[in-house]
Amino acid sequence: MSQDALIWCLVAIAVIAIAAVVALTLRNSALGAKKREAEAALAQRLRYTEGELGRMQAELQRVRDEQDGVIGEAEQAAEESTKAVLKGAARFLQSLAAEQTALLDEVQRKYGGHSVLSDLMDVNHANAQMARKAQGIAVMCGAPLGRRNQPASVYDVVRSAQSQIRNFHRVEIMQPSGIALKASAVAPVALAVAELLDNAASFSQAEAPIEVTFQRVQKNLCIIIDDAGVSMSDEDRQAATALLSGDEVPRLSQLGTQPKFGFPVVGLIARQYGFKVDVTGVSRYGGVRAVVLLPEELWTMEETPPPASEVPVSSIRRVEGREQAGARTMHGLPKRGARKSPIASVPSDGSASGGQAAGPRRAGGGLGAFQRGTLTGRDLDAPTPEGSEGA
Amino acid sequence: MHDEPDSELELTTALVPLFVIAKGRALPADHEYEHTTLVTAQEGTEAASRTLTPEARAVMDLIADGFLSVAEISGYTRLPLGIVRILLAQMAEDGLLYVRNPAPRAERVDRELLTAVLDGLKTRFGA
């Protein structure tokens, strides 16, 4: 009896348990379905929102790009108009400086024997520096450089560059033999070297030398500028290299209130005229070594003809028989004949007259005798026949 | 921008200005290297003159074989007198030159001496 009751009890419990399990399972699945539903809804919402966000971002980017574009355009326009204005001014200055140089040249020749020459040379020096600045600004604004139509020795081109910096006496130039720059390269190379020399002078001690040497490397001619300043940091080197390659042209507005347009100018003209400039080397003094590398199209190994102004002056006092071959210096100037025999004021024994007057100087003999006379008169030590007597 | 038909400025002035030729040196004193001062090259200076500037070398070439006056050098080289004087002063400092100054002015010589000289000349050549 009690056993039956127990069994029934157990059955009842089992039934209740099963019912509970079933009920719980059902509830669970219902909850799961609801959850999935909610999740799906949320995911969809999320996707939508994400999509919306992306669109918004794209829109924002577009607006930004547009704005950048407009700003860029405005900057470009401002740059262009600034350049146009400056270009006009720079060209005006350029031609004024050139005119002034021509005037000063003339005045210096006119008063060449006067003590005012020193001051005129100082004025000319100041003018040369101004001309360089004007050229630099003109180049930055895209104006052409002044042009020279005569080839010149590379030594003279570097001396021309030297004349355009303040402390020009610090520059020491080695003399190469017979290397000439073609006419088209004269002005741009002079300006580029001038800017590099100025840079070398500004970044080294006040009296330290700046040395310019030349080297031929394969088909290139290198102008090497060594200063005794401090070497550049890696950052500076990279910035300089970028500027000197001409790839990076800073805007005028980025040059600052004390504009440093040396390297940008050098980069621009180097690119325009087809040469290369490098400042990453270390000089023999531990400073910066700047190298201007000129390809063979820009130079030749020819001797430069003397400038046209150096016409031989022999016509002024041409004496027959003087114009023999070889009576010219290497620069095409007439040369005086050698005075081989000793100077004698009086042809007393006839020995001097034989050898001397028969030579090519015969025609100028009258003049020569006069000159000999003056010379002897001035030479207090020269033995003269009358020396011992009289006075 | 470079393709604009900008007319290029043509530079016709001397490439190397005079102050560079003079190396920034001051003019020598007035009484040094006057027009009529005579100069000639010292012997054995060929090696040294190779390192000179082209202008100084032109002067050396002119005076290598004999005395030449400062004024004449200026004429031949087409350099202003002052520049020639500066170059000569530098070359004299480097020991490349003999310099013979012109005779001092005549007023320093007394008349008696001149008369004596004249008399001497007359006796010698019979005027």
Interface residues (C-beta under 8 A of the other chain):
Chain A: R91 Q94 S95 A98 T101 A102 D105 Q108 R109 Y111 G112 G113 H114 S115 L117 S118 M121 D122 N124 H125 A128 G142 A143 P144 L145 G146 R147 R148 N149 Q150 A152 S153 Y155 D156 V157 R159 S160 Q162 S163 F168 H169 Q175 V186 A187 A190 Q272 P307 S309 E310 V313 I316 T329 M330 H331 L333 P334 K335 R336 G337 A338 R339 L375 G377 R378 D379 P385 E386 E389 G390 A391
Chain B: M1 H2 E4 D6 E8 L9 E10 L11 T12 T13 A14 L15 V16 P17 L18 F19 V20 A22 K23 G24 A26 L27 D30 H35 L38 T51 T53 P54 R57 A58 D61 L62 A64 D65 G66 F67 L68 S74 G75 Y76 T77 R78 L79 P80 L81 G82 I83 R100 P102 A103 L113 A116 V117 D119 G120 L121 R124
